[in-house]
């Protein structure tokens, strides 16, 4: 059975709470998941496109895990999409590397879930903000899966029950991955 590739885009994973906790849980299942930290692999930001494409090809499914930055993604994820999803590999003539492959997003949002509603503080849902990723995945022929999210990450220890909520989320994340 081919494993799922969890590609992590976090500029400072060492200081992360939610993303790091998720990965601790995923790491307990090395027979099912490969964790690939792009910032660690390319601290200079120069992506080895052939290596990234080979990693994708060696796995059944792909999850892009990242914190929501300024209502979008970290810059290295955008660069990865621009460079790795190349014409002739991910789309266009002969570009079928993602055709039929399940791909999902796993995101952490500093803002609370109730603020990501049409009536909330930011007047947009997280699904609306992530729509460009869904369109991209559809464009390359991937089988786009629903996203997994952890909200209120910036509340951290100030929130009563935060540690328990985060632990539940980490367990739920592994269940989410296994259901892809």
SENUZA-648253 format. One record per residue (C-alpha): residue number from 0; y, z, x; chain. Coordinates in Angstrom, 2 decimals. Example, Ala and Ser with C-alpha at 12.3 -4.5 7.8 and 13.67 -1.06 7.14 Angstrom:
BEGIN
ATOM   pos     north        up      east   unit
ATOM     0     -4.50      7.80     12.30      A
ATOM     1     -1.06      7.14     13.67      A
//
This chain:
BEGIN
ATOM   pos     north        up      east   unit
ATOM     0      0.00      0.00      0.00      A
ATOM     1      3.41     -0.97      1.38      A
ATOM     2      6.01      1.76      1.64      A
ATOM     3      9.49      2.01      0.16      A
ATOM     4     12.40      1.61      2.58      A
ATOM     5     15.22      4.12      2.03      A
ATOM     6     18.25      2.73      3.84      A
ATOM     7     20.88      5.42      4.33      A
ATOM     8     24.57      4.67      4.78      A
ATOM     9     26.37      7.94      5.53      A
ATOM    10     29.02      8.05      8.28      A
ATOM    11     28.26     11.70      9.07      A
ATOM    12     24.87     12.69      7.77      A
ATOM    13     24.91     15.89      9.85      A
ATOM    14     27.70     17.31      7.68      A
ATOM    15     26.32     15.99      4.40      A
ATOM    16     24.85     18.44      1.97      A
ATOM    17     23.43     16.31     -0.84      A
ATOM    18     22.36     13.20      1.09      A
ATOM    19     20.80     15.31      3.83      A
ATOM    20     18.94     17.46      1.27      A
ATOM    21     17.57     14.35     -0.44      A
ATOM    22     16.31     13.01      2.88      A
ATOM    23     14.65     16.31      3.74      A
ATOM    24     12.64     15.97      0.55      A
ATOM    25     11.82     12.29      1.14      A
ATOM    26     10.75     13.01      4.73      A
ATOM    27      7.92     15.15      3.39      A
ATOM    28      6.21     11.92      2.27      A
ATOM    29      6.10      9.68      5.38      A
ATOM    30      3.07      7.86      4.01      A
ATOM    31      5.17      6.54      1.11      A
ATOM    32      8.73      6.22      2.48      A
ATOM    33     10.51      5.00      5.57      A
ATOM    34     13.98      6.46      6.12      A
ATOM    35     16.38      4.21      8.01      A
ATOM    36     19.77      5.72      8.93      A
ATOM    37     22.02      2.73      9.59      A
ATOM    38     24.86      4.76     11.12      A
ATOM    39     22.44      6.35     13.57      A
ATOM    40     20.84      2.99     14.39      A
ATOM    41     24.22      1.29     14.96      A
ATOM    42     26.82      3.85     16.03      A
ATOM    43     28.99      1.00     17.30      A
ATOM    44     28.79     -0.77     13.92      A
ATOM    45     27.10     -3.86     15.40      A
ATOM    46     24.17     -4.59     13.11      A
ATOM    47     20.98     -6.22     14.41      A
ATOM    48     20.50     -8.59     11.49      A
ATOM    49     17.01     -9.74     12.50      A
ATOM    50     15.85     -6.12     12.81      A
ATOM    51     17.25     -5.24      9.39      A
ATOM    52     15.67     -8.27      7.77      A
ATOM    53     12.30     -7.46      9.38      A
ATOM    54     12.54     -3.88      8.05      A
ATOM    55     13.12     -5.15      4.53      A
ATOM    56     10.26     -7.65      4.81      A
ATOM    57      7.88     -4.90      6.01      A
ATOM    58      8.44     -2.80      2.87      A
ATOM    59      7.62     -3.23     -0.80      A
ATOM    60     10.79     -1.83     -2.30      A
ATOM    61     14.26     -0.90     -1.04      A
ATOM    62     16.66      1.91     -1.91      A
ATOM    63     20.25      1.90     -0.71      A
ATOM    64     21.37      5.53     -0.43      A
ATOM    65     25.03      6.37      0.09      A
ATOM    66     27.92      8.60     -0.92      A
ATOM    67     30.52      7.05     -3.19      A
ATOM    68     33.63      6.56     -1.03      A
ATOM    69     36.93      5.77     -2.74      A
ATOM    70     35.02      4.65     -5.83      A
ATOM    71     32.99      2.22     -3.75      A
ATOM    72     30.63      2.35     -0.77      A
ATOM    73     31.00      3.26      2.90      A
ATOM    74     32.29      0.33      5.00      A
ATOM    75     29.06     -0.09      6.98      A
ATOM    76     27.13     -0.72      3.76      A
ATOM    77     29.53     -3.52      2.84      A
ATOM    78     29.13     -4.97      6.34      A
ATOM    79     25.33     -4.67      6.05      A
ATOM    80     25.40     -6.59      2.75      A
ATOM    81     27.68     -9.26      4.22      A
ATOM    82     25.55     -9.80      7.33      A
ATOM    83     21.96     -9.02      6.36      A
ATOM    84     21.92    -10.79      2.99      A
ATOM    85     22.28    -14.13      4.74      A
ATOM    86     22.10    -17.59      3.20      A
ATOM    87     18.62    -18.99      3.66      A
ATOM    88     17.10    -15.51      3.80      A
ATOM    89     18.40    -13.56      0.80      A
ATOM    90     19.79    -16.44     -1.29      A
ATOM    91     20.28    -20.20     -1.26      A
ATOM    92     17.69    -22.73     -0.13      A
ATOM    93     14.70    -20.77      1.15      A
ATOM    94     16.47    -17.48      0.54      A
ATOM    95     13.89    -15.53     -1.36      A
ATOM    96     13.38    -12.35      0.71      A
ATOM    97     14.33    -10.15     -2.24      A
ATOM    98     12.78    -12.22     -5.02      A
ATOM    99     10.73     -9.81     -7.12      A
ATOM   100     11.37     -6.88     -4.76      A
ATOM   101     12.49     -3.70     -6.53      A
ATOM   102     15.85     -2.45     -5.26      A
ATOM   103     17.69      0.66     -6.41      A
ATOM   104     20.79      2.62     -5.51      A
ATOM   105     20.82      6.35     -4.87      A
ATOM   106     24.36      7.70     -4.75      A
ATOM   107     26.13     10.99     -4.39      A
ATOM   108     29.50     11.41     -6.03      A
ATOM   109     31.91     14.15     -5.14      A
ATOM   110     33.36     14.02     -8.64      A
ATOM   111     31.71     15.68    -11.62      A
ATOM   112     29.82     13.57    -14.13      A
ATOM   113     32.18     14.36    -17.02      A
ATOM   114     35.04     12.80    -15.03      A
ATOM   115     33.05      9.52    -14.89      A
ATOM   116     33.39      8.68    -18.58      A
ATOM   117     35.79      6.42    -20.49      A
ATOM   118     37.51      9.58    -21.77      A
ATOM   119     37.25     11.39    -18.43      A
ATOM   120     39.75     11.81    -15.65      A
ATOM   121     38.94      8.45    -13.97      A
ATOM   122     38.30      6.50    -17.23      A
ATOM   123     35.34      4.62    -15.76      A
ATOM   124     31.65      5.38    -15.55      A
ATOM   125     29.72      5.42    -12.32      A
ATOM   126     27.68      2.52    -13.71      A
ATOM   127     30.88      0.49    -14.02      A
ATOM   128     31.82      1.27    -10.42      A
ATOM   129     28.34      0.27     -9.22      A
ATOM   130     28.27     -2.98    -11.24      A
ATOM   131     29.08     -5.20     -8.21      A
ATOM   132     25.87     -3.97     -6.57      A
ATOM   133     23.86     -4.84     -9.68      A
ATOM   134     25.40     -8.31     -9.74      A
ATOM   135     24.61     -8.75     -6.02      A
ATOM   136     21.00     -7.68     -6.54      A
ATOM   137     20.64    -10.08     -9.46      A
ATOM   138     22.18    -12.87     -7.37      A
ATOM   139     19.59    -12.46     -4.62      A
ATOM   140     16.74    -12.30     -7.13      A
ATOM   141     15.90     -8.63     -6.61      A
ATOM   142     14.46     -6.61     -9.44      A
ATOM   143     17.42     -4.28     -9.89      A
ATOM   144     16.38     -0.79    -10.94      A
ATOM   145     18.56      1.94    -12.53      A
ATOM   146     20.54      4.02    -10.07      A
ATOM   147     19.95      7.68     -9.22      A
ATOM   148     23.00      9.92     -8.86      A
ATOM   149     24.06     13.40     -7.91      A
ATOM   150     27.49     14.33     -9.27      A
ATOM   151     29.89     17.06     -8.21      A
ATOM   152     28.87     17.08     -4.55      A
ATOM   153     32.32     18.18     -3.43      A
ATOM   154     32.07     21.35     -5.55      A
ATOM   155     29.42     22.60     -3.15      A
ATOM   156     28.89     26.32     -2.67      A
ATOM   157     31.87     27.16     -4.90      A
ATOM   158     29.79     26.13     -7.93      A
ATOM   159     27.51     28.80     -9.34      A
ATOM   160     23.94     27.50     -9.15      A
ATOM   161     24.81     24.60     -6.84      A
ATOM   162     21.89     25.19     -4.47      A
ATOM   163     19.43     25.20     -7.36      A
ATOM   164     20.97     22.08     -8.89      A
ATOM   165     20.78     20.32     -5.53      A
ATOM   166     17.15     21.36     -5.01      A
ATOM   167     16.25     20.02     -8.49      A
ATOM   168     18.04     16.80     -7.67      A
ATOM   169     16.07     16.39     -4.42      A
ATOM   170     12.77     16.83     -6.28      A
ATOM   171     13.94     14.44     -9.00      A
ATOM   172     14.93     11.93     -6.32      A
ATOM   173     11.38     11.79     -4.97      A
ATOM   174     10.08     11.33     -8.53      A
ATOM   175     12.65      8.55     -9.00      A
ATOM   176     11.44      6.83     -5.81      A
ATOM   177      7.80      7.08     -6.80      A
ATOM   178      8.56      5.49    -10.18      A
ATOM   179     10.22      2.39     -8.74      A
//
